[in-house]
Amino acid sequence: MFLEALGAALLGFALAWAAAHRLPDRLPARVVVLTTGALGGVFGALVTHGALGPGHFLATLTGAVAVAAVLLSLLLRPASRRLRRSAAV
């Protein structure tokens, strides 16, 4: 379980680093993004390991990356701050 948690934290951190590198203007501070990725990976590994049980190393890491990606997507801001008007006006 320790290796799963460590691998999940590293994968979440790598995913967060890639997101922060590609989308720096749409994400909050880099520290927040990297922390969210790592903790999301560990939480995803915990949930997946609890659901599948021991012996599913790759599936646990896949679940960890999925949860980290979902949490990182919640941090994204809109691409532009233009004022949009409705079609009725």
Residue pairs with C-beta under 8 A, 6 or more apart in sequence:
1 49
1 54
3 57
4 45
4 49
4 57
4 60
4 61
4 64
5 42
5 45
5 46
7 45
7 61
7 64
8 41
8 42
8 44
8 45
8 60
8 61
8 64
8 65
8 68
9 38
9 39
9 41
9 42
10 38
10 41
11 41
11 61
11 64
11 65
11 68
12 37
12 38
12 39
12 40
12 41
12 42
12 44
12 64
12 65
12 68
13 34
13 37
13 38
13 41
14 37
15 37
15 41
15 65
15 68
15 69
15 72
16 33
16 34
16 35
16 36
16 37
16 38
16 68
16 72
17 34
17 37
19 27
19 33
19 37
19 72
20 27
20 30
20 33
20 34
23 76
24 30
26 76
26 77
26 78
26 79
27 33
27 75
27 76
27 77
28 75
28 77
32 75
33 72
33 75
36 68
36 71
36 72
36 75
37 68
37 71
37 72
38 68
39 71
40 64
40 67
40 68
40 69
40 70
40 71
40 72
41 64
41 65
41 67
41 68
42 64
43 64
43 67
43 71
44 63
44 64
44 65
44 66
44 67
44 68
45 60
45 61
45 63
45 64
47 63
47 67
48 56
48 59
48 60
48 62
48 63
48 64
48 67
49 56
49 60
51 63
52 59
52 60
52 63
